[in-house]
Every structure is written in structure tokens, then in C-alpha cells.
Amino acid sequence: MIRIPESELIINPDGSIFHLHIKPKELAERIILVGDPGRVDMVAGFFEQILHEGANREFVWKTGLFKGTAFTVVSTGIGTDNIDIVLNELDALVNIDFETRVPRQEHKTLKIVRIGTSGSLQKDLPTDSWLLSEKAIGFDGLLNFYEGRKEVCDADFESAFVASTGWLSSLTAPYVINADASLLQALNGDQVHKGVTISAPGFYGPQGRVVRLPIAMPDINEKITAFSWADRRVTNYEMECSAIYGLSALLGHQAATVCVIIANRLAGTYSKDYKQQVKLLVEYVLNNLNR
């Protein structure tokens, strides 16, 4: 096995991973990802005991027990660039020996669920509903930097999406990646909608918003809403799901994303109390992952 150099895997003097400041023995195998660092305390509020905790920049985390099962909740901040940091470092914590800097012979699989907020692209998907992402479309281009991208992506869906939307060659090539089937089954429920989620590399132009700057594809959202493939339609925008699914697939982890719909772009509506819905969703996810 090849030793990973200090320049490629940075370990802090206290034995923790570079950005997250988590030590290998402090991480649970069930992980909740949230974007907002302030949401970590809300999730950890469901734990009966806090075992470990720490923070560095936007990365705040706590490991604790929920009904006797260990969970780690980690804030990622906004965007797939941060997900590149978080997923690679979470994997390193369980699959690399920090003493020898060599990958462990026995691979450990993490269960990773992102709980977030999102905007609907379909008029019949109302605010305050819960959306479980069966697939993610990455507008961010992150997975294109990694070998093996084609083996884990849905090439037919990608091709259909590019053709239907008239995707510009000057934009990053979108990639389509599936959620983990076992987590989809675990998180499915009567109150849960399922759909296809776009992860955008920005909040304004990349999601079709125009404030002062015109955008390259003015009708992009209309084309996205009208698109369907194999009875699946694009349901919502957010900013992290695609990288979580893509890196998890390449690294051998299970991943799913479930979001509260806080705005409907077509109906022009916004949630009156999405924070309560997020709290209810967190409890739902913790219970379903604890089975």
C-alpha cells in the first residue's frame, strides 16, 4: 500500500483531520450533514448524551447518542467546494491509518444524510413539504475532476438533460448521480416526496435568478421544469447534494439528501415557518436511521 504524503493528507498536531478537527475515534458511522453551523445544536438537541464536539471555521460538529446509537452531526457551510473537503476528510477518518498514512485494508462504509432546505421547481411541490432526492444533477463540475466519474453516473440521463435544455458548451458539464438505494428505502414515508435535485454552484445566476446581472440561459428554469426522463422530473434546487452523492459513490459510502421545501419558484410562495419543519424532519431522519 502506498503511503500518503504529509502534503496530501494534513493531520493536525493533536491527531485530528486538517479542516474538520475531528479525530478518528470521535466519528460515528451515522452522519448528519447540515449547511448551517447554527443547525448543529438543534440536531444535537435530540441526543441524550454528547460524547465529542469541536469547531473550525464553518465546520462545527458534535458526536452523541440518540436512543443509544452514535451519530455525528457536521456543518458543511454552503456549496460543493466545501463538500469536497468534508467528504474526503470523513472518509480519511475511517479508511486511512493516521499513524502509517496508509489506507486500511478493511473498508468502512459511512451512512451520510444531508438535511437541508431547498426551492421547488414544480408548482405542485408545496412549501413545507419534504423532498427526498433520488438523483442529483451537478451543475458544479466537481466530480469531473475525479477518475471513475463515468462509472458512477447516469450517462443516459445526462445526455437527455443536456439535449433537452440546450446546455451551453461554455458551462461546466452536468453530471447525474443516484442516491443510495438502502437509504432511500429507509427514509421513504407517506409525508416524503421523491424527485431529482439540482445542485448549483451559486444562489443567483446558477439558479436562474436575475438581480442586476443578466444570465447566459435566461429560460433555463422553464426548460428544467419541462424536462422529464424515464418518468422522472427535476423537482428542486440546492447547493450540495450532487457532490455528496458523487464522492460517496466513488469512496464507497451510502448517501441521501432530504430537504424541506421553503420556497416555490413557480408559485412565488415562501414558507411561513420552515425552521419548525426542519426540526420535525431531523427527528424523522434520526428515528429512521436508528432502525
C-alpha positions in Angstrom: 0.0 0.0 0.0 1.2 3.5 -0.9 1.9 5.9 2.0 0.0 9.2 1.6 2.4 12.2 1.9 2.0 14.9 4.5 1.3 17.5 1.8 -1.8 15.4 0.6 -3.3 14.4 3.9 -2.7 17.1 6.5 -3.1 15.9 10.1 -3.1 18.4 12.9 -0.7 18.1 15.8 -3.5 16.9 18.1 -4.2 14.0 15.7 -7.3 15.5 14.1 -8.0 15.9 10.4 -7.0 19.3 8.9 -10.3 21.2 8.3 -12.9 19.3 10.4 -10.7 19.0 13.5 -12.2 15.5 14.2 -10.1 12.6 15.4 -10.7 9.1 14.1 -12.2 7.7 17.3 -14.6 10.7 17.6 -16.6 10.0 14.4 -19.8 7.9 14.4 -20.7 5.8 11.4 -24.1 7.5 11.0 -23.6 11.1 9.9 -26.0 14.0 9.5 -24.8 16.9 7.3 -26.3 20.3 7.7 -25.2 23.5 5.9 -25.8 26.0 8.7 -23.3 25.8 11.6 -26.2 27.0 13.8 -28.2 24.0 13.0 -25.7 21.6 14.6 -27.0 22.5 18.1 -30.6 21.9 17.0 -29.7 18.4 15.7 -27.6 17.6 18.8 -30.5 18.7 20.9 -32.1 15.3 20.1 -29.1 13.5 21.6 -29.3 12.2 25.1 -25.6 12.5 25.5 -22.8 14.4 23.8 -19.6 12.4 23.5 -17.3 14.7 21.5 -17.5 18.1 19.9 -15.4 20.7 18.1 -15.3 23.5 15.6 -13.1 25.1 12.9 -14.3 27.9 10.7 -17.7 26.8 9.3 -17.2 23.2 10.3 -19.0 22.7 13.6 -19.6 19.1 14.8 -20.9 17.0 17.6 -21.0 13.3 18.2 -23.6 11.9 20.6 -26.1 9.2 21.3 -29.6 9.2 20.0 -31.6 6.4 21.6 -28.3 4.6 22.3 -27.0 4.9 18.8 -24.0 7.1 18.0 -24.5 9.9 15.4 -22.2 12.7 14.3 -23.7 15.9 13.0 -21.4 18.1 10.9 -22.0 21.5 9.4 -20.6 21.9 5.9 -21.2 25.6 5.1 -22.6 26.3 1.6 -21.5 24.7 -1.7 -20.0 21.7 -3.3 -16.5 23.0 -2.8 -17.0 22.6 1.0 -18.4 19.1 0.4 -15.2 18.1 -1.3 -13.4 18.9 1.9 -16.0 17.3 4.2 -16.5 14.0 2.3 -12.8 13.4 1.7 -11.9 14.1 5.3 -14.8 12.0 6.7 -13.6 9.1 4.5 -10.0 9.6 5.6 -11.0 9.4 9.3 -12.4 5.8 8.9 -10.4 4.4 6.0 -6.8 5.7 6.5 -4.5 4.7 9.3 -3.3 8.1 10.6 -0.2 6.5 12.1 1.1 4.9 9.0 -0.7 7.1 6.4 -1.7 4.0 4.5 -5.3 3.1 3.5 -6.8 0.5 5.8 -7.3 -3.0 4.3 -10.8 -3.3 5.6 -13.1 -0.6 4.1 -15.6 1.1 6.4 -18.9 2.4 5.0 -20.5 5.6 6.4 -24.2 6.3 6.3 -24.4 10.0 5.3 -27.7 12.0 5.2 -27.8 15.7 4.3 -30.8 17.6 5.9 -31.3 20.9 4.3 -33.6 23.5 2.7 -34.5 23.9 -0.9 -36.5 25.7 -3.5 -39.1 23.9 -5.6 -39.2 23.9 -9.4 -42.6 22.2 -9.7 -45.8 24.1 -8.9 -47.4 21.0 -7.3 -44.5 20.6 -4.8 -45.6 22.9 -2.0 -43.6 24.8 0.6 -43.1 23.0 3.9 -43.1 19.6 2.1 -40.2 17.2 2.4 -38.2 16.2 -0.7 -36.0 13.1 -0.8 -33.5 13.3 -3.7 -33.5 10.1 -5.7 -31.0 11.6 -8.1 -28.8 14.7 -8.2 -27.7 16.8 -11.2 -24.5 18.6 -10.5 -24.0 21.9 -12.2 -20.8 22.4 -10.1 -18.4 20.2 -12.1 -16.7 18.8 -9.0 -17.0 15.2 -9.9 -15.4 15.8 -13.3 -12.0 16.2 -11.5 -12.1 12.6 -10.3 -11.3 9.4 -12.1 -14.2 7.0 -12.2 -16.8 9.7 -12.7 -18.3 7.9 -15.7 -18.7 4.6 -13.9 -20.9 6.0 -11.1 -23.0 8.5 -13.2 -26.2 8.1 -15.2 -24.9 8.8 -18.7 -28.3 8.4 -20.4 -30.0 10.9 -18.0 -27.1 13.3 -18.5 -27.3 13.2 -22.3 -31.1 13.7 -22.3 -30.8 16.6 -19.9 -28.1 18.4 -22.0 -30.1 17.9 -25.2 -33.4 19.0 -23.8 -32.1 22.1 -22.1 -29.8 23.2 -24.9 -27.0 23.2 -22.4 -24.2 25.7 -23.4 -20.8 24.2 -24.0 -19.2 27.1 -22.1 -20.8 25.9 -18.9 -19.5 23.0 -16.8 -20.7 19.6 -17.9 -23.5 18.5 -15.7 -23.3 15.0 -14.0 -26.2 12.9 -12.7 -25.7 10.6 -9.7 -28.0 8.3 -7.7 -28.7 8.3 -4.0 -28.0 5.1 -2.1 -30.9 2.7 -2.6 -31.0 1.4 1.0 -31.1 4.9 2.4 -33.9 5.9 0.0 -35.9 3.0 1.4 -35.1 3.8 5.0 -36.1 7.5 4.6 -39.2 6.9 2.4 -42.6 7.7 4.0 -46.1 8.9 3.4 -45.1 12.5 4.0 -42.0 12.3 1.8 -42.0 13.4 -1.8 -39.2 12.0 -4.1 -37.6 13.7 -7.0 -34.4 14.9 -8.9 -32.4 17.6 -7.3 -30.1 20.1 -9.0 -27.0 21.2 -7.1 -26.0 24.7 -8.3 -22.6 26.4 -7.7 -24.3 29.6 -6.7 -27.5 31.0 -5.4 -28.2 33.7 -8.0 -27.2 33.2 -11.7 -26.6 29.4 -11.4 -30.2 29.0 -10.2 -31.7 31.3 -12.8 -32.1 34.4 -10.6 -31.6 37.8 -12.1 -30.8 40.8 -9.9 -28.6 43.1 -11.9 -26.6 40.7 -14.0 -28.3 39.0 -17.0 -27.7 35.3 -17.2 -26.4 33.1 -20.1 -29.5 31.0 -20.3 -32.5 33.2 -19.5 -35.0 30.4 -19.9 -33.1 27.8 -18.0 -35.7 27.2 -15.3 -38.5 26.9 -17.8 -36.5 24.2 -19.7 -35.6 22.4 -16.5 -39.2 22.3 -15.2 -40.4 21.0 -18.6 -37.7 18.2 -18.7 -38.5 14.6 -17.8 -36.7 11.4 -18.3 -37.9 7.8 -17.6 -40.9 9.3 -15.7 -38.6 11.4 -13.5 -38.7 15.2 -13.4 -36.4 17.8 -11.8 -38.0 19.0 -8.6 -35.7 21.4 -6.8 -32.5 23.4 -6.4 -30.0 23.3 -3.6 -26.2 23.5 -3.4 -24.6 20.4 -2.0 -26.4 17.1 -2.9 -24.6 16.2 -6.2 -21.1 16.3 -4.6 -22.3 14.3 -1.6 -23.7 11.6 -3.9 -20.8 11.6 -6.3 -18.0 11.4 -3.8 -19.9 8.9 -1.6 -20.3 6.6 -4.6 -16.6 6.9 -5.5 -15.4 6.4 -1.9 -17.9 3.6 -1.1 -20.3 5.3 1.3 -24.1 5.5 1.4 -25.6 8.9 0.9 -29.0 10.5 0.7 -30.4 14.1 0.9 -33.8 15.2 2.2 -34.8 18.8 2.3 -37.6 21.0 3.4 -39.1 22.9 0.5 -39.0 26.5 1.8 -39.9 28.3 -1.5 -41.8 27.5 -4.7 -40.2 29.3 -7.6 -43.2 28.9 -9.9 -45.9 29.7 -7.4 -43.9 32.6 -5.9 -44.5 31.3 -2.3 -42.3 31.1 0.7 -42.6 29.1 3.9 -44.0 30.9 7.0 -42.2 28.7 9.5 -39.7 26.4 7.8 -37.5 26.1 10.9 -40.2 24.0 12.6 -40.4 21.8 9.6 -36.6 21.3 9.6 -36.8 20.3 13.3 -39.6 17.7 12.5 -37.5 16.4 9.6 -34.4 16.0 11.7 -36.3 13.9 14.3 -37.8 11.8 11.4 -34.4 11.1 9.9 -32.7 10.2 13.2 -35.5 7.8 14.0 -35.4 6.1 10.6 -31.6 5.8 10.6 -31.8 4.3 14.1 -33.7 1.2 13.0 
